[in-house]
């Protein structure tokens, strides 16, 4: 099928490459000329495992191209919208890019042979699909909502073999059936592999992503709240998490205490979801305020540990920060706990040296005022305290006996290290809720 993808950021670029990989002819549209130039050359503008290979392969094969010209989508039967919905000043979702994408797409609908369907993939406030459906229909299209559930560093896998497909369809039965049939054709290979498909109305589909992210944020902040209690009582949060995770009503995932969540989804989506419910006159999600407060406290806690370990004064002292991205196998530094902690320490007068396998070069280019080391050994050399803040394997697998700090103090912000290994090497080990 001929497919267009509107918005070629993280979501859209990965989706475009994956749709080409399963055999469709895809054109990606974005207003950023530099990004379009990189993608057209088969070069990834961000770090994501397996993505650049997939991108280059399908650009070279002629199944995938990128443009800034919306007119090039006219031959497409299916139009995916994957633009960003960043956080506005009041915490709500900024719909500027979504509104612009829809308005730019409307004049080109209905020109391809057969039905034209518009597929919303962006994370939007509930009620968005209902608010734009009439305009899409009047322009000759049919709207369906198909939210994304990408995990950064697993985005290709999550697109080609997701754990479920969600379709939000129109109240109009005929339009609902047509859009469902066409999207089934787009995803035929994926559905054929046994992926579950769930069909529901627009608002329910819009709620799935933000509900899932809010639940995950709640689970993460819960175990971090338990870490605070463990620190105060001498308990071990890792043993606690292991025990409660064996309850199949709870499960083990997202029960690792640490410095909290970051990135472009959980912080933004929880605040936007709460803002939307308040617009609806509801207080159902007031508890998310406390969830985000717990998350913020964990960042402060790690910085306070470092300051305390150095006698209350870090002025002029070298501190090594292992990690800049919000999670490993990514160069995404949006709302990164690691960078927040590094800034807090730098503001307290410390000489902070950051290293990160993927985000380091990006940080060096975009934030030249930050000292970036090529590797962990260079960052730790002559440092007074070391903080592990992003759990890259290269950091988790460090041999502490080969490192040369001025002081052997390690703060494990992700509870990713074996405390005994570091203690045996003469280091003072500080974990999160692991007294």
C-alpha positions, 0 to 999 in steps of 0.5 A, a space after each residue: 500500500 501507499 502510506 504517508 507518515 506525518 511527523 518524522 520524529 522518534 515515533 514517526 521515523 521509526 514507524 515509517 521505516 517499519 512500514 516500509 520493512 513490511 512491504 509498503 511504499 512510504 513517504 515521511 513528511 516533516 517540516 524540519 529540513 535538516 531532519 528530512 535530509 538526514 533521513 533521506 540519506 539513511 542516517 538516523 537523527 537519534 540513537 535507537 537500536 536496529 533503527 538506522 540499519 532498517 532506515 538505510 535498507 528501505 531508503 536504498 530499496 526505494 520503499 521509503 522516502 522523506 520530504 517537506 512537501 505535503 503534496 507528495 502524500 496525495 497518492 497515499 491511501 493511509 496517512 499516519 499522524 505521529 507528531 509530538 504533543 509536548 507539554 504546555 506551560 500549564 501541564 496540558 498537552 500542546 496541540 500546536 503540531 497536531 492541529 498544524 498536521 491535520 490542517 496541512 493534510 486535509 487538502 490532500 485527502 480523497 485524491 488516492 484511489 479508494 478510501 483514504 484513512 487518517 490514522 492518529 498515532 500521537 498521544 493526545 487528550 481524550 476527546 481529540 479524535 471526536 473534535 477532528 473527525 468531521 473535518 477529516 470526513 468533509 475532506 474525503 477521509 475516514 479517521 481511526 485512532 491507533 495509539 503507539 506503545 513504543 519503549 525507547 531502545 525497543 521501538 523497532 521491536 515494539 512496532 513490528 511485533 507489538 504486544 497489542 494493536 489498539 483501534 479506536 473507530 468512529 461511531 459511524 458503523 460504515 466508516 468504522 468498518 472501512 477504516 478497520 479493514 484498511 488498517 488490518 491490511 496495513 498490519 496484515 503481517 503483524 496480525 498474521 503473526 498472532 498479535 492481538 487486536 483490540 477495537 474500541 471507540 475513540 475516547 477509550 483508545 485515546 485513554 489507553 496510552 495515558 492510562 498505561 503511562 500513569 499506572 507505570 509512573 505510579 508503580 515506579 513512584 510507589 517503590 521509590 516511596 518504599 525506598 525512602 522508608 527503607 532508608 529510614 528504617 534500615 530495610 532493603 528495598 531490593 529484597 522488598 521488591 522481590 518479595 512483593 513482585 512474586 505476587 502475580 497481582 503485582 508483578 516484578 516489572 517497574 519495581 526497581 527503586 532508583 532516581 525515578 522516571 524521565 524521558 519524553 513520555 511518563 512525566 509529560 503524559 501524567 501531567 497532561 492526563 491530570 490537566 485534561 481530567 481537571 478540564 473535564 471538572 474531575 479530580 480523579 487523578 489528583 494523586 498523580 501530583 504526589 506521584 510526580 513529587 515522589 519522582 522529583 524527590 528521588 533526584 534530589 536525594 541522589 544529589 544530597 547523598 553525594 553532598 553528604 558523602 563529601 562532608 556537606 561541601 562539593 565546591 571545587 570537587 570533581 564528581 563523575 556522573 555515569 549517564 546522561 540519557 534518561 535510560 540506557 540504549 538511547 541518546 534521549 535526554 528529555 527530562 533526564 534525571 541524570 542531567 538534573 542531578 548533574 546540574 544540582 551538583 554543578 550549581 553547588 560548586 562541584 566540577 561535574 564530568 559526565 559520560 554516556 555512550 550514546 548521549 555523550 557526543 550529543 551533549 558535547 555538541 549541544 551543551 558545550 559548557 558541560 564537561 563530557 568524558 569519552 568513557 567511564 575511566 576518564 570520568 572517574 579518574 581523580 573524582 571525589 565521588 561517582 554516581 551511576 545514573 543511567 544503567 548502561 551495561 558498560 557501566 554495570 560491568 565496570 571492574 571497580 579495581 581498575 578505576 582510579 578515583 581520588 575517593 572510592 565513593 559510588 552512589 548507585 542511583 539505579 540499584 544496578 550494581 552488586 554492592 559486595 563487589 564494590 565494597 570488596 574493592 574498597 569502595 563506600 557503596 550507597 544504593 537507593 533504599 539499600 541501607 
